[in-house]
Every structure is written in C-alpha cells, then in structure tokens.
Amino acid sequence: MVFFWLALMPVLGVLSYSVLRSTPWYQSYQKDLWQRRLSDNLGVEVHFKSIEFPSPNQFRTVELVCANPETGRVILKAAQVKATMDRSGWSVQVVSPELNGHQIQSAMKTVHDWFLCRPQKSASLLRLSVPDLVVDDGANKLRFQNVEVGLKPTDFASTLIVAFSLEGQKFERPASFRVDRDHIEESTKWSIESKDIAIPCRVLSERFPPLRYLGSQASFQGTIAWWQKKQNWQMSIQGDVHSVDLAYASWPIGKPMQGVGKLSINNAVHSDGALREVRGVLTSDSCTVDTDWLDRNTAYKMLYTDNDSPWSKMGPRAPIDQLAVQFSLDHQGLKFAGVSDPKYPSLAAFVGGVPIGCTDRSIVTYSNFSDALSKYLKPNVEAQPARIAAGRN
C-alpha cells in the first residue's frame, strides 16, 4: 500500500497529466484560456497561433496579434513573445513586432486607461524588451531599436518609462518617453525628451496635430510635455524641427515659400485643442519665394527693402539666399519680425542679394486676422491648419 500510494500513483498521475497536455484538446483549451486572460488584462483582443510553457514561471506565444476591441483593427503583430515571472515581476521580450502607424493613438489610450489608471493593490514591476520595432503606416516604415520599457504601478501613482533609438541612430543617446499617473489627483503627465535622436514628426502628429503641418520629412529634437486632467489638457514644446516643408510652414501667409528650412521653437503652449502661445525662429538657406507676394507686401508696407520693386527681374520665383524670421503668437496677435542686424534693422532675408525686412505692420491682430489674410496675404483655402487662439477664440 505504501508503494502503491507514494510511488506508483504519483508516477501514473504525472504520466497521465503529461499525456493530457500533449493532446490537441488540452492545447486548444490552454490557448483559449490564455487569450481571454491576456485580453482582459491588456484591454485589447489578443490572438496567437500557439502557446508553450517551458517552465512553471515562463510562457511563450507564437504569432501574437493585438487588435482594437471596438473596431477590430490590428494594433500590434509580433512573431513571438517570451515572458518570465520572478520575485520582482514580469520580464517580457517581444520578437519582431510591427505596430500599425494609424493605431498609435489607440495604443497610447489603451496603455493609459488599462495600465496607468488602475491602482495596483500588489505592485509588480513590468520590464519589456523590444530589440527591433517597426512602425508601418502603409506609406512609410520607421524602425525603432533597443526599445526598453519599464512599468512601476503602486496604489497612489504609476510610472511608465520607455527608452528607444532609431535605425541609423542607435549609437546616439537614446530618447526617453515617460508617463506619470497620479491616482489621487486623477492627472497624467506625459513627456518626451529626444536627446540625440531626431524623432520623425509623423510619429507624433496623431497626438499633436500642429506637427502634421511641417511636412512629411520633418523631424523633432527637443522636449515635449503635456498634462492631462480629466477632460482638460495642456502641452508645451521646446526644441528644433529639421527638414521643415516651407510651403506648409508658410501657410498663414499664403504659402509663398518653397523649400526646406529649420524651425527653432523657444516655447509653444497648446491647450484644449488651441494654440495659445508660440515663439520661435524660422531659418533656411535653400528655398524660393513668390515674387508677386513680395511685391504685394512691400506695397502694403508689411515688408521693406532698399530697392524699389526689384523682384520683376527675377521671374515668378526668386531664390532666397538666407532666411531668418522671428515669429510670435500671444494675446496681441500673430507677429513676424526679422533678426536684428546693425546694418539692416529687422532683417528677414536676402532675396537674390537684396536685403528685405519686416515692418511693424507685419503684426496681425485677431480683430483683423481674417481680413488681413483674405485681403493681403492670399491664403490657400485647401490647407486646414490647426485652430489658432490666443486670449479668446
């Protein structure tokens, strides 16, 4: 009896369980069970081809797919996911993931609502390692490398920190993305610090609509921070935007310029969907300008030059040898000014060797903003820029 109960029965039980685990029925049961469990915990619909358990504290999924539970659109695909549980929490490695570029906003909302807004009674650390991440929006593919994610949830606050590099920039200082959720105040602070990494603006444009009007090749280096409390939010931007499409950037003044420039933002405040304040400098040494636009604005004394209408000799478009324009938006209105120069006060540019500058009339106040655009600046109504407001709508 001792041999039967202490030796033979345990051996038979282990053998039976091993045989049961190898049956297609049990594997299908485990697959469905873990798909429901992961879906409930992650807030998305999770599907995978198969799941394996190399040890009691490890699991491995093959061909993982995460989809939006409302629309069914795929958010993330991965060839394999490996997860290990220890005393400090979960360590997860994602192999060959691909993120849908049109679902970035949905992914951020899921992370915020399902991970950061849920206080944890028993805090556990989540470490996520992604050696190579592809973001595909259908037209372009962007490859992130050495992505490291750390999530620390507690009863009172939760913190998410993401460090990443980009393809071709992996030897630079990695950029960081941080989210702090205060469960007591019900507020969230998001921040991006690019450091040495030039982040393509198209990746951030879904969250920050003003960035989409800088062109498809624009990239950002600097700091972005925004605060969200219930239904109100505010954003602050400081940094440089490289490879700006000047046709988009000069939309408020009729898209007279074409070429590539650099936008240096000293400070920009975007609050509740409106641009409240922005100050910066736009520079370029490789662009052209509409000569008819120059004639019209020098005639209206919004620009000045030492010469009288020299643009007609240059054809419909004139080359800009050097451009440096300061701009500011506040409660007084939208104002353009040149960069101060002892010889040429308020110098804005050299066009075909001719210096031109901005005058005091280059300010556009909100009382005459629409009239000035339609009467003097000939706006392009096909473009739809972000709504501008300062002091009042």
C-alpha positions in Angstrom: 0.0 0.0 0.0 2.9 2.4 0.8 4.4 1.6 -2.6 1.1 2.0 -4.4 0.1 5.4 -2.8 3.6 7.0 -2.5 5.3 5.7 -5.7 3.0 4.2 -8.3 0.0 6.6 -8.1 2.1 9.8 -8.3 4.0 8.3 -11.3 0.8 7.4 -13.0 -0.7 10.8 -12.2 2.3 12.6 -13.7 2.3 10.4 -16.8 -1.4 10.9 -17.3 -1.1 14.7 -17.0 1.8 14.7 -19.4 -0.2 12.8 -21.9 -3.2 15.1 -21.4 -1.1 18.2 -22.0 0.1 16.8 -25.3 -3.5 16.3 -26.7 -4.9 18.8 -29.2 -7.9 19.3 -27.0 -5.9 20.5 -23.9 -3.7 22.7 -26.1 -6.8 24.3 -27.6 -8.2 24.8 -24.1 -5.0 26.5 -22.8 -4.8 28.7 -25.9 -8.4 29.9 -25.4 -7.9 30.4 -21.7 -4.7 32.5 -22.1 -6.2 34.5 -25.0 -9.1 35.5 -22.7 -6.8 36.2 -19.8 -4.4 38.4 -21.8 -7.3 40.2 -23.5 -8.9 41.0 -20.1 -5.5 42.2 -18.6 -4.3 44.2 -21.7 -7.6 45.8 -22.8 -7.2 44.6 -26.4 -8.3 41.5 -28.3 -5.3 39.1 -28.1 -4.9 36.2 -30.5 -2.0 33.9 -31.2 -1.2 30.7 -33.1 0.1 28.7 -30.1 1.3 29.0 -26.5 4.0 27.0 -24.8 5.2 26.7 -21.1 8.9 25.8 -20.9 8.7 26.1 -17.1 6.0 26.9 -14.5 7.1 30.6 -14.4 7.5 31.0 -18.2 5.3 31.1 -21.3 6.0 31.7 -25.0 3.4 32.7 -27.6 3.8 32.4 -31.4 2.4 34.9 -34.0 0.8 37.2 -31.5 -1.8 39.7 -32.7 -3.4 42.6 -30.7 -6.5 44.2 -32.1 -8.8 47.1 -31.1 -11.8 45.5 -29.3 -14.2 48.0 -30.8 -13.1 48.3 -34.4 -11.2 45.0 -34.8 -8.2 46.9 -36.4 -4.8 45.3 -35.8 -2.7 47.4 -33.4 0.4 45.2 -33.0 1.7 42.0 -34.5 4.7 40.0 -33.2 6.4 36.8 -34.3 7.0 35.7 -30.8 6.6 36.8 -27.2 8.6 35.4 -24.3 7.6 36.1 -20.7 9.2 35.2 -17.4 7.9 35.8 -13.9 10.2 36.3 -10.9 10.0 37.9 -7.4 10.2 41.5 -8.8 7.6 41.0 -11.6 7.3 40.1 -15.3 10.1 40.3 -17.8 8.8 40.2 -21.4 10.7 40.1 -24.7 8.9 40.8 -27.9 10.4 39.4 -31.1 9.9 41.1 -34.5 6.9 43.3 -33.6 5.1 45.6 -36.0 3.0 48.5 -34.9 0.2 49.9 -37.0 1.1 53.6 -37.5 -2.6 54.5 -37.7 -3.3 53.0 -34.3 -0.7 54.8 -32.2 -3.3 57.0 -30.6 -5.4 53.9 -29.8 -2.3 52.1 -28.3 -1.5 55.1 -26.1 -5.1 55.3 -24.9 -5.0 51.6 -24.0 -1.8 51.9 -22.1 -3.1 54.9 -20.2 -6.6 53.6 -19.4 -5.7 49.9 -18.7 -2.3 50.2 -17.1 -1.7 53.6 -15.6 -5.3 54.5 -14.4 -5.7 51.2 -12.5 -4.2 51.4 -9.0 -2.4 48.1 -8.1 -3.0 46.5 -4.7 0.0 44.3 -5.1 2.7 46.3 -7.0 4.8 44.4 -9.6 7.4 45.6 -12.0 7.0 45.0 -15.7 10.1 45.1 -17.9 9.6 44.9 -21.6 12.4 44.5 -24.1 12.0 45.0 -27.8 15.2 44.8 -29.8 13.6 45.9 -33.1 10.2 47.6 -33.6 8.7 48.5 -36.9 6.0 51.2 -37.2 4.1 50.9 -40.5 1.5 53.4 -41.6 1.1 51.9 -45.1 3.2 54.6 -46.8 6.3 54.5 -44.7 8.1 52.2 -42.3 10.0 53.5 -39.3 12.3 51.2 -37.4 12.9 51.7 -33.6 15.7 49.8 -32.0 16.8 48.9 -28.5 13.3 49.7 -27.0 13.3 49.2 -23.2 10.0 49.6 -21.3 9.6 49.8 -17.5 6.2 50.0 -15.7 6.0 50.5 -12.0 2.4 50.5 -10.6 1.6 51.4 -7.0 -1.6 52.3 -5.0 -1.0 56.1 -5.3 0.9 56.5 -8.6 2.1 54.6 -11.7 5.1 55.4 -13.8 5.9 54.2 -17.4 9.4 54.9 -18.8 10.3 54.0 -22.4 13.9 54.4 -23.8 14.5 53.9 -27.6 16.7 54.6 -30.5 16.1 54.8 -34.2 17.6 52.9 -37.1 20.8 54.6 -38.1 20.9 56.5 -34.7 21.4 53.6 -32.3 24.8 54.8 -31.1 23.4 58.2 -30.0 22.0 58.8 -26.6 18.5 57.1 -26.6 15.4 59.2 -26.4 13.0 58.8 -23.5 9.2 58.7 -23.2 7.8 59.0 -19.6 4.2 58.9 -18.3 3.4 59.6 -14.6 -0.2 58.9 -13.4 -1.3 60.3 -10.1 -4.3 58.3 -8.8 -5.1 60.8 -6.1 -5.2 63.9 -8.3 -6.5 61.9 -11.3 -4.0 63.6 -13.5 -1.4 62.4 -16.0 1.9 63.9 -17.1 3.4 62.8 -20.4 6.9 63.9 -21.6 9.3 63.1 -24.5 12.9 64.0 -24.4 14.6 63.3 -27.7 18.3 63.9 -26.6 20.4 62.9 -29.7 17.6 61.2 -31.5 15.7 63.0 -34.3 12.1 61.8 -34.0 10.0 62.0 -37.2 7.1 64.3 -36.7 4.7 62.0 -38.4 5.0 59.6 -35.5 3.8 62.3 -33.1 1.3 64.1 -35.4 -1.7 62.0 -34.4 -1.2 63.1 -30.8 0.0 66.6 -31.7 -1.9 67.8 -34.8 0.1 71.0 -35.3 3.2 68.9 -36.2 1.5 67.5 -39.3 1.7 70.9 -40.9 5.5 70.8 -41.0 5.8 68.3 -43.8 6.3 64.5 -44.1 10.1 64.7 -43.7 10.2 66.9 -40.6 11.9 65.6 -37.5 12.0 66.9 -34.0 14.7 67.2 -31.4 13.9 68.7 -28.0 11.3 68.3 -25.2 7.5 67.9 -25.4 5.5 67.8 -22.2 1.7 67.6 -21.7 -0.6 67.4 -18.8 -4.0 65.7 -18.8 -6.6 66.1 -16.0 -10.0 64.6 -16.7 -11.1 66.4 -19.9 -8.6 69.2 -19.8 -5.0 69.1 -21.2 -2.1 71.4 -21.9 1.1 70.9 -24.0 4.4 72.7 -24.0 7.1 72.3 -26.8 10.7 73.4 -26.9 13.2 72.3 -29.4 14.2 72.2 -33.1 12.3 70.8 -36.1 14.6 69.9 -39.0 13.6 69.4 -42.7 10.5 71.6 -42.5 8.5 71.9 -45.7 8.3 75.7 -46.0 5.1 75.5 -48.2 3.3 74.1 -45.2 5.0 76.3 -42.6 4.2 79.5 -44.5 0.5 78.6 -44.9 -0.8 81.5 -42.7 0.8 84.0 -45.1 -0.3 82.4 -48.3 2.3 79.6 -48.9 4.7 82.0 -50.8 7.8 80.0 -49.9 9.0 76.6 -51.2 12.0 74.6 -50.0 13.3 73.2 -46.7 14.1 75.0 -43.5 14.6 74.7 -39.8 12.2 75.7 -37.1 13.5 76.6 -33.6 10.7 76.7 -31.1 11.6 78.7 -27.9 8.2 78.0 -26.3 4.8 76.8 -27.6 1.7 76.3 -25.5 -1.2 74.2 -26.9 -4.2 74.0 -24.6 -7.5 72.2 -25.1 -7.2 72.0 -28.9 -6.0 75.6 -29.4 -2.5 77.1 -29.9 -2.3 79.7 -27.2 1.2 81.0 -27.4 4.3 80.2 -29.6 7.7 81.9 -30.1 10.5 80.8 -32.4 12.7 81.4 -35.4 12.4 80.0 -38.9 15.7 79.8 -40.9 16.7 78.4 -44.3 19.4 78.7 -46.9 17.7 76.7 -49.6 14.3 78.0 -50.7 12.5 80.3 -53.1 9.7 82.9 -52.7 6.9 84.1 -54.8 7.9 87.5 -56.3 4.3 88.6 -56.7 3.8 88.0 -52.9 6.9 90.2 -52.2 5.6 93.0 -54.5 2.2 92.9 -52.8 3.6 93.0 -49.2 6.2 95.7 -49.9 3.5 97.8 -51.5 1.4 97.4 -48.3 4.4 98.3 -46.2 4.4 94.9 -44.4 8.0 94.3 -45.8 10.6 96.9 -46.7 13.6 96.9 -49.0 16.2 99.5 -50.1 15.3 98.9 -53.7 12.1 99.7 -55.5 10.3 96.5 -56.7 13.4 94.6 -57.9 11.5 91.3 -58.0 10.1 91.7 -61.5 13.5 91.0 -63.0 13.8 87.7 -61.1 10.8 85.9 -62.7 7.8 84.4 -60.8 10.0 82.9 -58.1 13.2 84.3 -56.6 15.9 82.4 -54.7 16.3 83.2 -51.0 20.0 83.3 -50.2 19.4 83.4 -46.5 16.2 83.4 -44.4 15.8 84.2 -40.7 12.3 85.2 -39.4 11.2 85.5 -35.8 7.6 84.9 -35.1 5.4 85.1 -32.0 1.8 84.4 -31.2 0.2 85.7 -28.0 -2.8 87.7 -26.8 -1.8 90.6 -29.1 -1.9 88.5 -32.3 0.5 86.9 -34.7 3.6 88.8 -35.4 6.6 88.3 -37.8 9.9 90.1 -37.4 13.3 89.9 -38.9 16.5 89.1 -37.0 18.1 92.3 -35.8 21.1 93.4 -37.7 23.1 96.7 -37.2 23.2 97.5 -40.9 19.7 96.2 -41.8 17.3 96.6 -38.8 14.8 93.7 -38.6 16.5 91.9 -41.4 14.3 88.9 -42.5 16.1 87.6 -45.7 18.4 88.2 -48.6 16.4 87.6 -51.8 18.7 87.5 -54.9 21.2 89.5 -52.9 18.6 92.2 -52.0 18.0 92.6 -48.2 14.4 92.7 -47.0 13.0 93.2 -43.6 9.7 93.1 -41.6 7.9 96.3 -40.6 5.6 96.9 -37.6 2.7 96.3 -39.9 3.6 92.6 -40.1 1.6 92.1 -36.9 -1.8 90.5 -37.5 -4.2 91.0 -34.6 -7.2 88.9 -34.0 -9.6 91.7 -34.8 -8.3 91.9 -38.4 -6.8 88.4 -38.7 -9.3 87.0 -41.3 -9.5 90.3 -43.2 -5.7 90.6 -43.4 -5.4 87.0 -44.7 -8.0 87.4 -47.3 -7.1 91.0 -48.4 -3.4 91.0 -48.3 -1.9 87.6 -47.8 -3.9 85.4 -50.2 -4.3 82.3 -48.1 -4.6 78.8 -49.6 -8.0 77.5 -48.5 -7.2 73.9 -49.5 -4.9 73.5 -46.4 -6.5 73.1 -43.0 -4.1 74.2 -40.2 -4.6 73.8 -36.5 -7.1 76.2 -34.9 -5.3 79.3 -33.6 -6.5 81.1 -30.5 -4.9 83.5 -28.0 -6.8 85.0 -25.2 -10.1 84.4 -26.9 -11.4 82.1 -29.7 
